[in-house]
Amino acid sequence: MKSSHKLLLAVSGGILAAIAITLLVVFFLSPSVLEVTVQDAISGAAIPDLTITLGNRIILGSHATTHQFTNLSSGEYELVAKAPNYREERVKVSVGAGLTRLPKPIELTCTSLPAFNDFFIEEKEIKDGVGLFIRPARIVKAADEKDNTAEWIPFPGVDVVMAFRISEQWKDGKMLEAPVSSESVRGQELFSGVVSESFEEIQGAKYAFAGTVKMEKIKSTPAKYWVIDCLLLIPIPGKASHDELQKILDGVSAIKDDTVLRKYLTQYSDKVAYTYHAVWNVQNPATRTATLQTPQAGVLSPVSPSATVPGTEGGKQ
């Protein structure tokens, strides 16, 4: 009986050892996976036209930050992440059995601004305030110069500054009752200052700067329509720091005349690209009754300025 127990234990031990060896073999011979996160160093967003290379393997990405290389052999690799307008990054990677995940994101830094020659501006509807989307664009002119189209530019994350000046909209000495296309003027100033800005994806991966102001920061008024003067400062990489942008903005705050403002901004054209534009007929959210209509993608909005960059401008109605 004791011999049977010993035999049973020996057989059981052999089976367990075989299973353990099999699991070890499967573990070490199974294809490895490398997971990496690549993002913009400032915005933390996905990078347009990103290329990640690992040996002879390539991943092309635009709308995600996390990527995986599958069916790898364990070993040492060099990972290369690059994209237009960004500094290339190279990282040594040791891939083990199973899943290897890099401990921290690879961050790419913007080194230059993409080629663009205009901005597309439209309202951003929010419940408790006002906002604007500002999309850098490359304008393609039609032969008849009537049906110009806009190519939307995927923009790198840059440390921008956006400021609004919000005023009542008047005509013929009284507050506006309905939208007009000309001859209205700015009335009482309701807000002036830097606004909360973000970098957002709208209308199917068309990136835009977005600026918003909450109603609590805007002076109460019965005026149904407002004018938003918007200034967006985009630093040219390596040319202007955030402190320098703030200094430029401090100078802007005291200037009320459009011509003087444009002249002031022009002297900094080697440091920043900018757009200064007035958006008219913006409905007071407190009296708004209709949902905003988003302009058709690919067609210039009526509020889009028409000028060169740096320094696109728009203003008088």
C-alpha positions, 0 to 999 in steps of 0.5 A: 500500500505504501509503495502505491502511495509512493508511486502515485506521489512520484507520478503526480510530481512528474506531471506537475513538473512537466506542466511547469516546464511546458508553461515556461516554454510557452511563456518564453517562446510566445510572441512579445508585445511592446506598448508605447505612448507617444504624445505632444509634450505640451498638450498631451494630445495625439500627434498628427502624421506620427511615425513610430519605428521599431526595427523593421516594423512601422506604426502610422498614427494620428488619432491615438496616443497609445500603440502596440507592436505585436508578435515581437521576439524578445531582445533589445530594440531602438524605437524612433518616434517622429512627425512633421514639425516635431523633434525626433525622439529615439529610445532604447527598449528592452522587450521581454516575454509577454507584454512590455509597457514603457514606464512613461510616455514619449513626448515630442516637442514642436520645433516649427509651425506647419504652413498655413495662411488663414484661420477659420473661425466659428462659434462654439455653443456652450450653455453658460457662456460664449466660445469660439473655435479657431482652426488654422487653415491653408486656403486653396484659391479657385480659378474664379476666386469665388469658391475658395476651399480650406485645407484644415491643418493638424496643428502641433501643441503650442503654448498659445494665449487667447484673449477676448473683448466682448461688447454689446452690438448697437446700430442707430443708437440702440441695441441690436434686435436682429442680426445685421451685415453692416453699419453696426458698432460696439457698445458697452464693454462686457468683458476683456481678458485672457480666456480659458483655451484648449486644443480640441478635435471637431468634425472628424479629426479637424483640430481647433483652438477653442476659447470660452468665457463663462457668463459669470465673468461677463457683465449682465446686459439686456443686449441680444447681440454681442461682438467678440474681438478675439486675439490668438497668439501662437508662439513660433517655437524657439522664438517666444516663451510664455512670459514673452507672450504675456508681455505682448498681451499686457501691451494689447490690453490698453489698446482700443484702436484696431489700427494701432493694435495691428501695428503693435502686433506687427513688431512681434511678427518674428516671435508670434503668429497671430489672428485678430478678428471681430465676430459680430452677431453673437447671440447673448446666451441668456436670450438665445433661442436657436441652435448655432449652425456649424458652417459646412466643412471645407468651405470658408465661413463668412467670419473667416478673415482673409489675410496672410500669416503671421498676422491675420486680421478682421474687424470692421463690420 
